Amino acid sequence: MSPPISGSGAAPKPFERVMVFIDGAWFREICDKHFAIKNSLFIQTKFAFSRLSWIFKRMFSTYGENPFRADLIRIYYYDAIVDETHREYKKQRKYFDAIDDQYAYTVRLRKLVKSSKSEFKQKGVDVLIAIDALTKAYRDHYDTGMFVMGDGDFVPLIEAVKDAGKKTMCVYYPPNSSEDLIRCCDMRISFDDELIEGLLKK
């Protein structure tokens, strides 16, 4: 794992409550594009996400010069699925169920719909992430939000979470991440090739 980049925010407090918000499509794109791993092989065994939750805990326990123990409240995974009548539905459902079966994970899905070019696009996923992260911030359900994503469109969300008095951490993969998003967060940790390849090994 690459060493953390020191951020502008204050150091986290011991036993801090942490929630993780994962942009599933972004994470799958990294695995598919950069590591030639297809969804049918990735995470259907439930193995990789089990490892991933352990890595999230380790990231917080080793961050900075003053390690601390974090209380990982929940990991939210956001993605989209085709309609039940589509031939790919059962395959995708099995993939998401494998994640949902893991302790601490909650899968939140929206629909994949065809665009005018007959390509599938997600509808409502980014909005759902924003609603959940902000609602839970203002309800004081967590102290630090860990955002596993790379799209610069999420910068306003990060700023809003910070305005709610919460600290933010960006977990990113440099080739697929916006510099604006990375710099907006109080704390930043990058995935490296070795880490992601380790997640995908059986």
PyRosetta script that sets phi, psi and omega in degrees:
from pyrosetta import init, pose_from_sequence

init()
pose = pose_from_sequence("MSPPISGSGAAPKPFERVMVFIDGAWFREICDKHFAIKNSLFIQTKFAFSRLSWIFKRMFSTYGENPFRADLIRIYYYDAIVDETHREYKKQRKYFDAIDDQYAYTVRLRKLVKSSKSEFKQKGVDVLIAIDALTKAYRDHYDTGMFVMGDGDFVPLIEAVKDAGKKTMCVYYPPNSSEDLIRCCDMRISFDDELIEGLLKK")
pose.set_psi(1, 136.8)
pose.set_omega(1, 178.6)
pose.set_phi(2, -68.0)
pose.set_psi(2, 146.5)
pose.set_omega(2, 178.5)
pose.set_phi(3, -63.1)
pose.set_psi(3, 146.8)
pose.set_omega(3, -178.4)
pose.set_phi(4, -66.4)
pose.set_psi(4, 149.8)
pose.set_omega(4, 174.6)
pose.set_phi(5, -93.2)
pose.set_psi(5, 125.0)
pose.set_omega(5, -177.5)
pose.set_phi(6, -64.9)
pose.set_psi(6, 136.2)
pose.set_omega(6, -178.0)
pose.set_phi(7, -104.9)
pose.set_psi(7, -175.4)
pose.set_omega(7, -176.5)
pose.set_phi(8, -90.0)
pose.set_psi(8, -11.6)
pose.set_omega(8, -175.0)
pose.set_phi(9, -81.6)
pose.set_psi(9, 168.0)
pose.set_omega(9, 178.6)
pose.set_phi(10, -71.7)
pose.set_psi(10, 155.6)
pose.set_omega(10, 179.8)
pose.set_phi(11, -64.1)
pose.set_psi(11, 138.9)
pose.set_omega(11, -179.6)
pose.set_phi(12, -62.4)
pose.set_psi(12, 153.2)
pose.set_omega(12, 178.7)
pose.set_phi(13, -90.1)
pose.set_psi(13, 155.8)
pose.set_omega(13, 177.6)
pose.set_phi(14, -59.6)
pose.set_psi(14, 147.3)
pose.set_omega(14, 176.6)
pose.set_phi(15, 57.9)
pose.set_psi(15, 36.1)
pose.set_omega(15, -179.3)
pose.set_phi(16, -74.6)
pose.set_psi(16, 145.6)
pose.set_omega(16, 179.4)
pose.set_phi(17, -84.2)
pose.set_psi(17, 124.7)
pose.set_omega(17, -175.1)
pose.set_phi(18, -119.9)
pose.set_psi(18, 136.4)
pose.set_omega(18, 169.0)
pose.set_phi(19, -122.0)
pose.set_psi(19, 142.6)
pose.set_omega(19, -179.0)
pose.set_phi(20, -112.2)
pose.set_psi(20, 135.2)
pose.set_omega(20, 178.7)
pose.set_phi(21, -123.4)
pose.set_psi(21, 113.9)
pose.set_omega(21, -174.5)
pose.set_phi(22, -108.8)
pose.set_psi(22, 124.4)
pose.set_omega(22, 170.5)
pose.set_phi(23, -80.4)
pose.set_psi(23, 97.2)
pose.set_omega(23, -171.5)
pose.set_phi(24, -60.6)
pose.set_psi(24, -41.2)
pose.set_omega(24, -179.0)
pose.set_phi(25, -63.5)
pose.set_psi(25, -40.0)
pose.set_omega(25, 178.2)
pose.set_phi(26, -64.2)
pose.set_psi(26, -43.5)
pose.set_omega(26, -179.0)
pose.set_phi(27, -66.3)
pose.set_psi(27, -40.7)
pose.set_omega(27, 178.4)
pose.set_phi(28, -66.2)
pose.set_psi(28, -36.7)
pose.set_omega(28, 179.3)
pose.set_phi(29, -61.7)
pose.set_psi(29, -39.9)
pose.set_omega(29, 177.4)
pose.set_phi(30, -60.4)
pose.set_psi(30, -47.9)
pose.set_omega(30, -177.2)
pose.set_phi(31, -66.5)
pose.set_psi(31, -40.4)
pose.set_omega(31, -178.8)
pose.set_phi(32, -72.1)
pose.set_psi(32, -46.5)
pose.set_omega(32, -172.5)
pose.set_phi(33, -77.2)
pose.set_psi(33, -43.3)
pose.set_omega(33, -172.3)
pose.set_phi(34, -94.9)
pose.set_psi(34, -17.3)
pose.set_omega(34, -177.1)
pose.set_phi(35, -127.6)
pose.set_psi(35, 7.9)
pose.set_omega(35, 175.0)
pose.set_phi(36, 53.3)
pose.set_psi(36, 39.4)
pose.set_omega(36, 178.1)
pose.set_phi(37, -111.1)
pose.set_psi(37, 124.8)
pose.set_omega(37, 179.7)
pose.set_phi(38, -90.0)
pose.set_psi(38, 155.9)
pose.set_omega(38, -177.0)
pose.set_phi(39, -59.1)
pose.set_psi(39, -30.9)
pose.set_omega(39, -179.1)
pose.set_phi(40, -64.3)
pose.set_psi(40, -23.0)
pose.set_omega(40, 179.4)
pose.set_phi(41, -102.3)
pose.set_psi(41, -21.4)
pose.set_omega(41, -173.5)
pose.set_phi(42, -97.1)
pose.set_psi(42, 116.8)
pose.set_omega(42, 169.4)
pose.set_phi(43, 78.4)
pose.set_psi(43, -2.5)
pose.set_omega(43, 174.4)
pose.set_phi(44, -66.0)
pose.set_psi(44, -25.2)
pose.set_omega(44, 178.3)
pose.set_phi(45, -79.9)
pose.set_psi(45, -5.3)
pose.set_omega(45, -178.5)
pose.set_phi(46, 72.4)
pose.set_psi(46, -3.0)
pose.set_omega(46, -171.5)
pose.set_phi(47, -71.8)
pose.set_psi(47, -46.6)
pose.set_omega(47, -173.8)
pose.set_phi(48, -64.2)
pose.set_psi(48, -40.7)
pose.set_omega(48, -178.7)
pose.set_phi(49, -72.5)
pose.set_psi(49, -28.6)
pose.set_omega(49, 173.7)
pose.set_phi(50, -63.8)
pose.set_psi(50, -43.4)
pose.set_omega(50, 176.6)
pose.set_phi(51, -64.5)
pose.set_psi(51, -39.2)
pose.set_omega(51, -176.0)
pose.set_phi(52, -63.2)
pose.set_psi(52, -41.8)
pose.set_omega(52, 179.0)
pose.set_phi(53, -63.2)
pose.set_psi(53, -36.2)
pose.set_omega(53, 176.7)
pose.set_phi(54, -65.5)
pose.set_psi(54, -38.6)
pose.set_omega(54, 180.0)
pose.set_phi(55, -66.1)
pose.set_psi(55, -39.1)
pose.set_omega(55, 177.1)
pose.set_phi(56, -58.2)
pose.set_psi(56, -45.1)
pose.set_omega(56, 179.2)
pose.set_phi(57, -63.1)
pose.set_psi(57, -40.3)
pose.set_omega(57, -178.6)
pose.set_phi(58, -67.3)
pose.set_psi(58, -36.2)
pose.set_omega(58, 178.8)
pose.set_phi(59, -57.4)
pose.set_psi(59, -43.6)
pose.set_omega(59, -178.4)
pose.set_phi(60, -74.5)
pose.set_psi(60, -35.7)
pose.set_omega(60, -177.1)
pose.set_phi(61, -71.7)
pose.set_psi(61, -17.7)
pose.set_omega(61, -177.7)
pose.set_phi(62, -115.6)
pose.set_psi(62, 4.9)
pose.set_omega(62, -174.6)
pose.set_phi(63, -73.2)
pose.set_psi(63, 128.6)
pose.set_omega(63, 174.3)
pose.set_phi(64, 74.3)
pose.set_psi(64, -166.1)
pose.set_omega(64, -175.6)
pose.set_phi(65, -86.5)
pose.set_psi(65, -15.6)
pose.set_omega(65, -177.3)
pose.set_phi(66, -121.1)
pose.set_psi(66, 83.8)
pose.set_omega(66, -178.7)
pose.set_phi(67, -57.3)
pose.set_psi(67, 148.2)
pose.set_omega(67, 178.8)
pose.set_phi(68, -144.3)
pose.set_psi(68, 163.1)
pose.set_omega(68, 180.0)
pose.set_phi(69, -96.6)
pose.set_psi(69, 123.8)
pose.set_omega(69, -178.6)
pose.set_phi(70, -104.8)
pose.set_psi(70, 147.4)
pose.set_omega(70, 175.2)
pose.set_phi(71, -96.4)
pose.set_psi(71, 102.3)
pose.set_omega(71, -178.8)
pose.set_phi(72, -77.8)
pose.set_psi(72, 102.8)
pose.set_omega(72, -174.6)
pose.set_phi(73, -70.9)
pose.set_psi(73, -52.4)
pose.set_omega(73, -177.0)
pose.set_phi(74, -165.6)
pose.set_psi(74, 153.2)
pose.set_omega(74, 174.9)
pose.set_phi(75, -115.5)
pose.set_psi(75, 119.1)
pose.set_omega(75, 177.9)
pose.set_phi(76, -99.5)
pose.set_psi(76, 128.7)
pose.set_omega(76, 179.7)
pose.set_phi(77, -115.6)
pose.set_psi(77, 122.9)
pose.set_omega(77, -175.3)
pose.set_phi(78, -112.6)
pose.set_psi(78, 134.1)
pose.set_omega(78, 179.8)
pose.set_phi(79, -161.0)
pose.set_psi(79, -171.5)
pose.set_omega(79, 180.0)
pose.set_phi(80, -135.8)
pose.set_psi(80, 153.7)
pose.set_omega(80, -176.0)
pose.set_phi(81, -134.9)
pose.set_psi(81, 150.5)
pose.set_omega(81, 178.8)
pose.set_phi(82, -73.0)
pose.set_psi(82, 168.7)
pose.set_omega(82, 178.0)
pose.set_phi(83, -64.7)
pose.set_psi(83, 153.3)
pose.set_omega(83, -177.6)
pose.set_phi(84, -59.2)
pose.set_psi(84, -23.4)
pose.set_omega(84, -178.9)
pose.set_phi(85, -82.2)
pose.set_psi(85, -10.5)
pose.set_omega(85, -177.7)
pose.set_phi(86, -77.3)
pose.set_psi(86, 146.0)
pose.set_omega(86, -176.8)
pose.set_phi(87, -64.1)
pose.set_psi(87, -21.5)
pose.set_omega(87, -178.9)
pose.set_phi(88, -89.7)
pose.set_psi(88, -2.1)
pose.set_omega(88, -172.8)
pose.set_phi(89, -60.5)
pose.set_psi(89, -49.3)
pose.set_omega(89, -176.3)
pose.set_phi(90, -62.2)
pose.set_psi(90, -39.0)
pose.set_omega(90, 179.0)
pose.set_phi(91, -64.6)
pose.set_psi(91, -45.6)
pose.set_omega(91, 179.5)
pose.set_phi(92, -67.9)
pose.set_psi(92, -38.6)
pose.set_omega(92, 179.3)
pose.set_phi(93, -61.6)
pose.set_psi(93, -40.0)
pose.set_omega(93, 179.0)
pose.set_phi(94, -63.8)
pose.set_psi(94, -39.8)
pose.set_omega(94, 178.7)
pose.set_phi(95, -61.3)
pose.set_psi(95, -49.1)
pose.set_omega(95, -177.5)
pose.set_phi(96, -70.8)
pose.set_psi(96, -36.1)
pose.set_omega(96, 177.9)
pose.set_phi(97, -63.4)
pose.set_psi(97, -35.0)
pose.set_omega(97, 179.3)
pose.set_phi(98, -64.0)
pose.set_psi(98, -33.7)
pose.set_omega(98, 177.0)
pose.set_phi(99, -74.8)
pose.set_psi(99, -45.5)
pose.set_omega(99, -176.0)
pose.set_phi(100, -62.5)
pose.set_psi(100, -27.3)
pose.set_omega(100, -179.4)
pose.set_phi(101, -71.5)
pose.set_psi(101, -16.0)
pose.set_omega(101, -178.3)
pose.set_phi(102, -77.2)
pose.set_psi(102, 139.7)
pose.set_omega(102, 177.3)
pose.set_phi(103, -59.1)
pose.set_psi(103, 138.2)
pose.set_omega(103, 176.8)
pose.set_phi(104, 83.1)
pose.set_psi(104, -12.4)
pose.set_omega(104, 180.0)
pose.set_phi(105, -92.1)
pose.set_psi(105, 138.1)
pose.set_omega(105, 169.8)
pose.set_phi(106, -128.4)
pose.set_psi(106, 120.0)
pose.set_omega(106, -178.9)
pose.set_phi(107, -90.9)
pose.set_psi(107, 129.2)
pose.set_omega(107, 179.4)
pose.set_phi(108, -120.8)
pose.set_psi(108, 117.6)
pose.set_omega(108, -172.8)
pose.set_phi(109, -116.8)
pose.set_psi(109, 147.3)
pose.set_omega(109, 167.5)
pose.set_phi(110, -124.3)
pose.set_psi(110, -173.9)
pose.set_omega(110, -172.5)
pose.set_phi(111, -94.2)
pose.set_psi(111, 146.3)
pose.set_omega(111, 166.9)
pose.set_phi(112, -94.9)
pose.set_psi(112, 123.4)
pose.set_omega(112, -178.6)
pose.set_phi(113, -125.9)
pose.set_psi(113, 152.5)
pose.set_omega(113, -179.5)
pose.set_phi(114, -78.4)
pose.set_psi(114, 136.6)
pose.set_omega(114, 176.3)
pose.set_phi(115, -89.0)
pose.set_psi(115, -174.9)
pose.set_omega(115, -179.8)
pose.set_phi(116, -65.4)
pose.set_psi(116, -21.7)
pose.set_omega(116, 179.4)
pose.set_phi(117, -94.3)
pose.set_psi(117, 14.2)
pose.set_omega(117, 180.0)
pose.set_phi(118, 64.1)
pose.set_psi(118, 23.4)
pose.set_omega(118, 174.7)
pose.set_phi(119, -102.3)
pose.set_psi(119, 147.8)
pose.set_omega(119, 179.9)
pose.set_phi(120, -83.4)
pose.set_psi(120, 137.9)
pose.set_omega(120, 176.9)
pose.set_phi(121, -135.1)
pose.set_psi(121, 147.5)
pose.set_omega(121, 177.3)
pose.set_phi(122, -75.2)
pose.set_psi(122, 146.0)
pose.set_omega(122, 176.4)
pose.set_phi(123, -125.8)
pose.set_psi(123, 119.9)
pose.set_omega(123, 171.9)
pose.set_phi(124, 85.9)
pose.set_psi(124, 1.8)
pose.set_omega(124, -176.6)
pose.set_phi(125, -69.3)
pose.set_psi(125, -49.1)
pose.set_omega(125, -178.9)
pose.set_phi(126, -60.3)
pose.set_psi(126, -39.5)
pose.set_omega(126, 179.0)
pose.set_phi(127, -64.7)
pose.set_psi(127, -40.8)
pose.set_omega(127, -180.0)
pose.set_phi(128, -63.3)
pose.set_psi(128, -42.9)
pose.set_omega(128, 177.3)
pose.set_phi(129, -58.6)
pose.set_psi(129, -46.9)
pose.set_omega(129, -177.8)
pose.set_phi(130, -63.2)
pose.set_psi(130, -44.1)
pose.set_omega(130, -179.4)
pose.set_phi(131, -61.5)
pose.set_psi(131, -47.4)
pose.set_omega(131, -178.1)
pose.set_phi(132, -63.3)
pose.set_psi(132, -48.7)
pose.set_omega(132, -176.4)
pose.set_phi(133, -62.5)
pose.set_psi(133, -42.4)
pose.set_omega(133, -178.2)
pose.set_phi(134, -74.6)
pose.set_psi(134, -42.7)
pose.set_omega(134, 179.5)
pose.set_phi(135, -60.1)
pose.set_psi(135, -45.4)
pose.set_omega(135, -178.0)
pose.set_phi(136, -71.7)
pose.set_psi(136, -28.6)
pose.set_omega(136, 175.7)
pose.set_phi(137, -66.8)
pose.set_psi(137, -47.9)
pose.set_omega(137, -177.8)
pose.set_phi(138, -73.2)
pose.set_psi(138, -21.4)
pose.set_omega(138, 174.2)
pose.set_phi(139, -87.6)
pose.set_psi(139, 1.7)
pose.set_omega(139, 178.3)
pose.set_phi(140, 60.6)
pose.set_psi(140, 43.3)
pose.set_omega(140, 177.5)
pose.set_phi(141, -84.6)
pose.set_psi(141, -14.5)
pose.set_omega(141, 178.1)
pose.set_phi(142, -150.5)
pose.set_psi(142, 161.9)
pose.set_omega(142, 176.9)
pose.set_phi(143, -101.5)
pose.set_psi(143, -37.2)
pose.set_omega(143, 179.4)
pose.set_phi(144, -129.1)
pose.set_psi(144, 131.5)
pose.set_omega(144, 174.6)
pose.set_phi(145, -101.2)
pose.set_psi(145, 126.6)
pose.set_omega(145, 175.5)
pose.set_phi(146, -101.4)
pose.set_psi(146, 118.8)
pose.set_omega(146, -175.4)
pose.set_phi(147, -109.5)
pose.set_psi(147, 112.6)
pose.set_omega(147, 180.0)
pose.set_phi(148, -96.9)
pose.set_psi(148, 94.3)
pose.set_omega(148, -172.2)
pose.set_phi(149, -168.9)
pose.set_psi(149, 173.3)
pose.set_omega(149, -179.0)
pose.set_phi(150, -144.0)
pose.set_psi(150, -3.8)
pose.set_omega(150, -175.3)
pose.set_phi(151, -77.7)
pose.set_psi(151, 127.5)
pose.set_omega(151, 178.8)
pose.set_phi(152, -63.4)
pose.set_psi(152, -17.2)
pose.set_omega(152, 178.1)
pose.set_phi(153, -64.3)
pose.set_psi(153, -15.8)
pose.set_omega(153, -179.3)
pose.set_phi(154, -86.6)
pose.set_psi(154, -0.7)
pose.set_omega(154, 179.9)
pose.set_phi(155, -55.9)
pose.set_psi(155, -47.4)
pose.set_omega(155, 178.2)
pose.set_phi(156, -58.9)
pose.set_psi(156, -33.9)
pose.set_omega(156, 177.3)
pose.set_phi(157, -64.4)
pose.set_psi(157, -47.5)
pose.set_omega(157, 180.0)
pose.set_phi(158, -59.5)
pose.set_psi(158, -43.1)
pose.set_omega(158, 179.6)
pose.set_phi(159, -62.9)
pose.set_psi(159, -38.9)
pose.set_omega(159, 179.7)
pose.set_phi(160, -68.3)
pose.set_psi(160, -39.1)
pose.set_omega(160, 177.1)
pose.set_phi(161, -64.0)
pose.set_psi(161, -39.8)
pose.set_omega(161, 176.9)
pose.set_phi(162, -65.3)
pose.set_psi(162, -38.9)
pose.set_omega(162, 177.7)
pose.set_phi(163, -64.0)
pose.set_psi(163, -25.0)
pose.set_omega(163, 177.6)
pose.set_phi(164, -79.5)
pose.set_psi(164, 1.3)
pose.set_omega(164, 177.4)
pose.set_phi(165, 90.0)
pose.set_psi(165, 14.6)
pose.set_omega(165, -178.5)
pose.set_phi(166, -104.6)
pose.set_psi(166, 152.2)
pose.set_omega(166, 173.9)
pose.set_phi(167, -87.5)
pose.set_psi(167, 155.2)
pose.set_omega(167, -176.2)
pose.set_phi(168, -131.2)
pose.set_psi(168, 143.4)
pose.set_omega(168, 174.6)
pose.set_phi(169, -128.7)
pose.set_psi(169, 132.9)
pose.set_omega(169, 175.9)
pose.set_phi(170, -103.1)
pose.set_psi(170, 125.0)
pose.set_omega(170, 172.4)
pose.set_phi(171, -106.7)
pose.set_psi(171, 114.6)
pose.set_omega(171, -167.4)
pose.set_phi(172, -135.9)
pose.set_psi(172, 163.9)
pose.set_omega(172, 174.2)
pose.set_phi(173, -118.2)
pose.set_psi(173, 112.5)
pose.set_omega(173, -168.8)
pose.set_phi(174, -46.5)
pose.set_psi(174, -45.5)
pose.set_omega(174, -178.0)
pose.set_phi(175, -65.6)
pose.set_psi(175, -18.6)
pose.set_omega(175, -175.9)
pose.set_phi(176, -122.8)
pose.set_psi(176, 33.0)
pose.set_omega(176, -175.6)
pose.set_phi(177, -136.4)
pose.set_psi(177, 142.8)
pose.set_omega(177, 178.6)
pose.set_phi(178, -76.9)
pose.set_psi(178, 131.5)
pose.set_omega(178, 176.9)
pose.set_phi(179, -61.9)
pose.set_psi(179, -37.1)
pose.set_omega(179, 179.4)
pose.set_phi(180, -62.1)
pose.set_psi(180, -40.9)
pose.set_omega(180, 179.3)
pose.set_phi(181, -66.2)
pose.set_psi(181, -45.1)
pose.set_omega(181, -178.1)
pose.set_phi(182, -59.4)
pose.set_psi(182, -47.5)
pose.set_omega(182, -175.2)
pose.set_phi(183, -73.3)
pose.set_psi(183, -20.7)
pose.set_omega(183, -179.1)
pose.set_phi(184, -71.1)
pose.set_psi(184, -28.5)
pose.set_omega(184, -175.6)
pose.set_phi(185, -80.1)
pose.set_psi(185, 151.2)
pose.set_omega(185, 178.5)
pose.set_phi(186, -66.6)
pose.set_psi(186, -38.9)
pose.set_omega(186, -178.6)
pose.set_phi(187, -129.2)
pose.set_psi(187, 150.4)
pose.set_omega(187, -175.2)
pose.set_phi(188, -143.4)
pose.set_psi(188, 132.3)
pose.set_omega(188, 175.1)
pose.set_phi(189, -135.8)
pose.set_psi(189, 135.5)
pose.set_omega(189, -178.6)
pose.set_phi(190, -104.3)
pose.set_psi(190, 140.8)
pose.set_omega(190, 166.1)
pose.set_phi(191, -71.5)
pose.set_psi(191, 141.3)
pose.set_omega(191, 169.8)
pose.set_phi(192, -115.0)
pose.set_psi(192, 171.3)
pose.set_omega(192, -175.7)
pose.set_phi(193, -59.1)
pose.set_psi(193, -41.3)
pose.set_omega(193, -177.0)
pose.set_phi(194, -63.1)
pose.set_psi(194, -40.0)
pose.set_omega(194, -179.6)
pose.set_phi(195, -64.9)
pose.set_psi(195, -48.8)
pose.set_omega(195, -177.3)
pose.set_phi(196, -67.9)
pose.set_psi(196, -39.3)
pose.set_omega(196, 177.0)
pose.set_phi(197, -61.4)
pose.set_psi(197, -36.0)
pose.set_omega(197, 177.4)
pose.set_phi(198, -64.8)
pose.set_psi(198, -33.9)
pose.set_omega(198, 177.3)
pose.set_phi(199, -64.7)
pose.set_psi(199, -32.9)
pose.set_omega(199, -172.0)
pose.set_phi(200, -88.8)
pose.set_psi(200, -8.5)
pose.set_omega(200, -178.8)
pose.set_phi(201, -82.3)
pose.set_psi(201, 139.2)
pose.set_omega(201, 177.1)
pose.set_phi(202, -80.9)
pose.dump_pdb("model.pdb")
